[in-house]
Amino acid sequence: MSETHTGRVRPRLCDVVVVPESPDLAHPGVATWRHATLDDVDAITATQKAMDAADHPDWTTPREDVDDELNLPEVELGADSLLALDPTGRVLAWGVVQLRPANAERVQVYLVGGVHPDARGQGIGRILLGWQTARGCAHLALSEERLAAWLRLDADERNPGALALAERAGMRPARWFTSMERVVLGSAGATATPLPTRLPPPGTRLVGYSADRAEDARLARNDSFRDHWGSTEFTPERWEQVVAGELFRADLSFLVLEETSGRVLGLALTTINEEDWELQGFTSSYLGILGVVRGARGRGLAPALLTAVLRATQEAGLERVVLDVDTESPTGALGLYESVGFVPTSRSIDLVLDVVS
């Protein structure tokens, strides 16, 4: 059972969550509202890329990511997705509702999607978010967890319309994530400062990622992020999307192992999306996960993993390493990145609607 701060046992979510009425889907600019299918991946990706160009023009969403959003095991497309189509069948807006595994603090429902720039300012986004809110609450109303619960979405600070829409719907800014870059190979527009050297401590060894350690790496990631804000565990199915995807780069990813047992103590996983390069104006790798299990923190494992990624990216002939960091991470990640030369570029905000607090 879960207790509140007053010491009383929390009620089950299914006993307290009230599901709001879903909005009327009628809209003069929308010819058809319907659920998505896997056949819609390309059409949704085209709309998402148009959104990206308007909201954060220095990076774009790969098709693989859209496909992953629709293929999550917790998503039933016939109930958890919604498309708005124009008379030609073009996707004007898309949304997916994802109930994630509960963590120690709360149950979270992620709201993903948005509106094509050509269709904004017409009320379509308000209808879509209202539908997502109702569907997300419907998920929570079936949960027997005795925890807090919220709906959650993220938006780039350069997209004020999305931020305003979310806040009008009762959502509040809860966390800020900063995008950062580190030049590792000089180019016409940037100079690379010398890379630091950080070796793993005695009793451990640094190795390249290998597919036979996928499950060990998943368990290490889950332990590493268990005390991070809003983090949920990766299921085997979600982890497969990460380490078996076309964008994943095993040659730029690393593990730190305990020498005696071979246990994974830390991991750094990297992807490459070449579509970003022209938009950014430089080539890069993306450090998506850097974590150290809680029992091994404070020993210098994270710096060893981070510098291994920096050097491998340089040796691959790429110019920069890019990452996103929770500015209030309990591990002091922001300070670590700054200490080896990463600089901030932009920020995104996670907004939440407290359904049960």
C-alpha positions in Angstrom: 0.0 0.0 0.0 1.0 3.6 -0.5 0.6 6.3 2.1 0.1 10.0 1.7 2.3 12.5 3.5 -0.2 12.5 6.4 0.3 8.8 6.9 -3.1 7.7 5.7 -3.4 5.0 3.1 -4.1 6.4 -0.3 -7.3 5.4 -2.1 -7.1 3.4 -5.3 -7.1 5.6 -8.4 -10.1 3.7 -9.8 -12.1 4.9 -6.7 -11.3 8.6 -7.1 -10.4 9.5 -10.7 -13.2 11.3 -12.5 -13.1 11.0 -16.2 -14.0 14.3 -18.0 -16.4 14.3 -20.9 -14.6 13.8 -24.3 -15.0 16.9 -26.5 -17.2 17.0 -29.6 -15.0 16.1 -32.5 -16.9 18.2 -35.0 -14.7 20.9 -36.6 -15.3 22.7 -39.9 -11.6 22.4 -40.8 -11.5 18.6 -40.3 -13.1 16.2 -42.8 -12.5 13.1 -40.7 -11.5 12.2 -37.2 -10.4 8.6 -36.7 -8.0 6.3 -34.8 -4.6 5.7 -36.3 -3.3 2.5 -37.8 0.3 1.3 -38.5 -0.4 2.2 -42.2 -0.4 5.9 -41.1 3.2 6.0 -40.0 4.4 7.9 -43.1 1.6 10.4 -43.1 2.0 11.1 -39.4 5.8 11.4 -39.8 5.3 14.0 -42.6 3.1 16.1 -40.3 5.5 15.7 -37.4 8.4 16.9 -39.5 6.4 20.0 -40.5 5.8 20.6 -36.8 9.5 20.1 -36.0 10.5 22.7 -38.7 8.2 25.2 -37.0 8.9 24.4 -33.4 12.6 23.4 -33.2 14.2 23.8 -36.6 17.6 22.4 -35.5 16.4 18.8 -35.2 13.7 16.5 -36.7 11.8 13.4 -35.6 12.9 10.3 -37.5 10.3 7.9 -38.9 11.6 5.3 -36.6 10.5 7.3 -33.5 6.9 7.8 -34.8 6.7 4.0 -35.6 7.9 3.3 -32.0 5.3 5.6 -30.5 2.5 3.7 -32.4 4.0 0.3 -31.6 4.4 0.6 -27.8 2.9 -2.5 -26.1 0.8 -0.2 -23.8 -0.8 1.6 -26.8 -4.0 0.2 -28.3 -4.3 2.2 -31.5 -8.0 1.6 -31.8 -8.6 3.4 -28.5 -5.4 5.4 -27.6 -4.8 7.3 -30.9 -6.6 10.0 -32.8 -6.0 11.6 -36.2 -7.6 14.7 -37.8 -7.6 14.5 -41.6 -8.4 17.1 -44.3 -10.5 16.2 -47.3 -7.4 14.9 -49.2 -6.5 12.6 -46.3 -3.6 14.7 -45.1 -2.9 14.5 -41.3 -3.8 17.8 -39.8 -3.2 16.6 -36.2 -2.3 13.4 -34.4 -2.3 12.3 -30.9 -1.4 9.2 -28.9 -2.1 8.4 -25.2 0.4 6.2 -23.4 -0.1 4.7 -19.9 3.4 4.0 -18.6 4.3 1.6 -15.8 3.9 3.2 -12.4 7.0 4.3 -10.5 7.4 4.6 -6.8 5.6 7.9 -6.7 2.9 8.0 -9.3 1.1 6.7 -12.3 1.9 8.7 -15.5 0.1 9.0 -18.8 2.1 10.6 -21.6 0.3 12.7 -24.3 2.2 12.7 -27.6 1.4 14.5 -30.8 0.4 17.9 -32.1 -1.1 20.0 -34.9 0.4 20.8 -38.4 1.5 24.4 -38.5 -0.9 25.1 -41.4 -3.9 24.1 -39.2 -3.0 25.9 -36.0 -5.0 28.6 -34.4 -8.3 27.0 -35.4 -9.2 25.1 -32.3 -8.0 21.7 -33.5 -5.3 21.4 -30.9 -7.8 22.2 -28.1 -10.1 19.4 -29.3 -7.2 17.0 -29.6 -5.8 17.8 -26.2 -9.3 17.6 -24.7 -9.7 14.1 -26.2 -6.3 13.0 -24.9 -7.1 14.3 -21.4 -10.3 12.3 -21.3 -8.7 9.2 -22.6 -5.7 9.5 -20.2 -8.1 9.9 -17.3 -10.0 6.9 -18.5 -6.8 4.8 -18.2 -6.2 6.1 -14.7 -9.8 5.4 -13.7 -9.1 1.7 -14.3 -5.9 1.6 -12.2 -5.9 0.0 -8.8 -2.6 1.7 -7.8 -2.7 3.7 -4.6 -0.5 6.5 -5.9 -0.6 10.1 -7.2 -1.3 10.4 -10.9 -0.8 12.9 -13.7 -1.0 13.5 -17.4 2.3 14.7 -18.9 3.5 16.2 -22.2 6.6 18.1 -23.3 7.0 21.1 -25.5 10.0 23.1 -26.7 10.3 26.6 -25.3 10.4 27.8 -28.9 6.8 26.6 -29.3 4.8 29.2 -27.3 1.5 28.1 -28.8 1.8 24.6 -27.4 2.8 25.9 -24.0 -0.1 28.3 -23.9 -2.6 25.5 -25.0 -1.4 23.2 -22.3 -1.6 25.8 -19.6 -5.1 26.8 -20.7 -6.0 23.1 -20.2 -4.9 23.3 -16.6 -1.4 21.9 -17.1 1.6 23.4 -15.2 5.3 23.5 -16.0 7.0 20.9 -13.9 10.5 20.3 -15.2 13.0 21.8 -17.6 15.4 19.9 -19.9 18.3 21.6 -21.5 19.8 20.5 -24.8 23.6 20.7 -24.8 26.5 20.3 -27.4 30.2 19.5 -27.1 32.5 20.1 -30.1 34.8 17.2 -30.5 36.2 17.8 -34.0 37.0 21.3 -35.2 35.3 22.7 -38.3 35.0 26.0 -40.1 32.4 27.2 -37.5 33.8 25.8 -34.3 37.0 24.9 -32.5 37.4 21.7 -30.6 39.1 22.0 -27.2 41.2 19.0 -26.1 39.1 16.1 -24.8 39.4 15.1 -21.2 40.7 11.7 -20.1 38.7 9.8 -17.5 39.6 6.1 -16.9 37.2 3.8 -15.0 38.2 3.2 -11.4 40.1 0.1 -10.2 37.9 -3.0 -10.0 35.9 -2.0 -13.1 36.5 -2.1 -16.8 35.1 -0.1 -19.8 33.8 -2.2 -22.7 31.9 -1.5 -25.9 28.2 -2.2 -25.9 27.3 -5.7 -27.2 23.9 -7.2 -28.0 24.4 -10.1 -25.6 24.3 -7.6 -22.7 21.0 -6.0 -23.7 19.0 -7.3 -20.7 21.8 -6.5 -18.3 22.0 -3.0 -19.7 18.2 -2.6 -19.4 18.3 -3.6 -15.7 21.2 -1.2 -15.1 19.3 1.6 -16.8 16.2 1.0 -14.7 18.2 1.1 -11.5 20.2 4.1 -12.6 17.1 6.2 -13.3 14.8 4.9 -10.5 15.3 8.1 -8.4 15.1 10.5 -11.4 12.2 12.8 -11.8 9.3 11.3 -13.7 11.3 8.2 -14.8 9.6 4.9 -15.5 11.1 1.5 -16.1 11.9 0.3 -19.6 10.1 -2.9 -20.3 11.9 -5.5 -22.5 9.7 -4.5 -25.4 10.5 -0.7 -25.1 14.2 -1.5 -24.5 14.2 -3.5 -27.8 13.1 -0.4 -29.6 16.1 1.4 -28.2 19.0 -1.0 -28.7 17.7 -2.8 -31.9 16.6 0.4 -33.7 18.2 1.5 -37.0 19.5 4.7 -35.3 21.3 3.0 -32.4 25.1 3.0 -32.7 26.7 0.2 -30.7 30.1 1.3 -31.8 29.6 4.7 -30.0 28.0 3.1 -26.9 29.7 1.7 -23.8 29.3 -0.2 -20.6 31.2 -0.2 -17.3 31.4 -3.7 -15.8 32.4 -4.8 -12.3 35.6 -6.7 -12.8 34.9 -9.7 -10.6 31.2 -10.3 -11.4 30.8 -8.8 -14.8 27.8 -6.9 -13.6 26.8 -3.8 -15.5 27.5 -0.8 -13.3 26.9 2.0 -15.9 26.0 2.6 -19.5 26.2 5.2 -22.2 24.0 4.6 -25.3 24.3 6.7 -28.4 22.2 7.1 -31.6 22.8 9.0 -34.9 20.1 10.7 -36.9 21.7 11.9 -40.1 18.6 13.9 -40.9 19.6 16.3 -38.2 22.9 17.1 -39.7 21.8 19.5 -42.4 19.4 21.3 -40.0 22.1 21.6 -37.3 24.9 22.6 -39.7 27.2 20.0 -38.3 27.5 16.2 -37.9 26.8 14.7 -34.5 26.0 11.8 -32.3 23.3 11.9 -29.7 23.9 10.6 -26.2 20.4 9.4 -25.2 21.2 7.5 -22.0 24.0 7.9 -19.5 23.5 6.2 -16.2 25.2 4.6 -13.2 23.5 2.2 -10.9 22.8 3.8 -7.5 25.2 1.5 -5.6 28.2 2.5 -7.8 27.8 6.3 -7.9 30.5 8.6 -6.8 33.3 6.5 -8.2 33.9 8.3 -11.5 32.0 5.9 -13.7 29.9 8.5 -15.4 32.9 10.7 -16.5 34.6 7.6 -17.8 31.6 6.6 -19.9 31.0 10.2 -21.1 34.6 10.7 -22.3 34.5 7.4 -24.0 31.5 8.6 -26.1 33.3 11.9 -26.8 36.4 10.1 -28.1 34.5 7.5 -30.1 32.5 10.3 -31.8 35.7 12.1 -32.6 37.3 9.0 -34.0 34.2 8.4 -36.1 34.8 11.7 -37.8 31.8 13.4 -36.3 31.9 17.0 -35.1 29.8 17.2 -32.0 28.0 15.2 -29.3 24.5 16.3 -28.4 22.4 15.4 -25.4 19.5 16.5 -23.2 19.7 16.8 -19.5 17.3 17.3 -16.6 18.5 20.6 -15.1 17.7 19.4 -11.6 18.9 15.8 -11.9 19.8 14.4 -8.4 23.1 13.0 -9.8 24.5 16.4 -10.7 24.5 15.5 -14.4 24.3 19.1 -15.6 27.5 20.0 -13.7 29.2 16.9 -15.2 28.4 17.9 -18.7 29.5 21.5 -18.2 32.8 20.3 -16.7 33.8 18.6 -19.9 32.8 21.4 -22.2 29.1 21.0 -23.1 27.2 24.2 -23.7 23.5 24.8 -23.6 21.5 25.5 -26.8 17.8 25.2 -26.1 15.3 24.0 -23.5 12.1 22.0 -23.4 9.5 21.9 -20.7 7.5 19.0 -19.3 4.0 20.1 -18.3 1.7 18.0 -16.1 -2.0 17.9 -15.2 -2.3 16.6 -11.6 -5.3 14.2 -11.7 -4.6 12.9 -8.2 -2.0 14.6 -6.1 
